[in-house]
Amino acid sequence: MPLLRSRSSALGTGLLSAVLASSLLLPVETGGAEGDLSRAFFDMSLRELDGEPAPDFALADLSEKTYSPKDFSGKVLLLNFMNTW
């Protein structure tokens, strides 16, 4: 019996997670006021440099090796900054 309860508990938790995730994404997908705001922030965060050199900066990876845009000269470079709060 304990095995049955843990399976149903896991199913319930998974279902609850899916419903919560769907409800959080719904305003963005439906284009409501929140969707417009999300789109505005997304549009502002993307910008093409039109052949201009990238701003000079350096970032370290998890092994503390430092990279700068110069390291990727001649290549397409996509930076994705994630929040971790």
JOBEL-V29071 format. One record per residue. N is the residue number from 0. PHI is phi as a letter, one per 20 degrees, with the letter a starting at -180 (NA if undefined). Layout:
n=N phi=PHI
n=N phi=PHI
This chain:
n=0 phi=NA
n=1 phi=g
n=2 phi=f
n=3 phi=f
n=4 phi=f
n=5 phi=f
n=6 phi=f
n=7 phi=f
n=8 phi=f
n=9 phi=f
n=10 phi=f
n=11 phi=f
n=12 phi=f
n=13 phi=f
n=14 phi=f
n=15 phi=f
n=16 phi=f
n=17 phi=f
n=18 phi=f
n=19 phi=f
n=20 phi=f
n=21 phi=f
n=22 phi=f
n=23 phi=f
n=24 phi=e
n=25 phi=g
n=26 phi=f
n=27 phi=f
n=28 phi=f
n=29 phi=e
n=30 phi=m
n=31 phi=f
n=32 phi=g
n=33 phi=f
n=34 phi=f
n=35 phi=f
n=36 phi=f
n=37 phi=f
n=38 phi=f
n=39 phi=f
n=40 phi=f
n=41 phi=f
n=42 phi=f
n=43 phi=f
n=44 phi=e
n=45 phi=e
n=46 phi=b
n=47 phi=e
n=48 phi=e
n=49 phi=l
n=50 phi=n
n=51 phi=f
n=52 phi=f
n=53 phi=f
n=54 phi=g
n=55 phi=f
n=56 phi=a
n=57 phi=b
n=58 phi=c
n=59 phi=d
n=60 phi=e
n=61 phi=f
n=62 phi=e
n=63 phi=m
n=64 phi=e
n=65 phi=e
n=66 phi=c
n=67 phi=c
n=68 phi=g
n=69 phi=f
n=70 phi=f
n=71 phi=d
n=72 phi=g
n=73 phi=n
n=74 phi=d
n=75 phi=f
n=76 phi=c
n=77 phi=d
n=78 phi=d
n=79 phi=c
n=80 phi=e
n=81 phi=d
n=82 phi=e
n=83 phi=c
n=84 phi=e
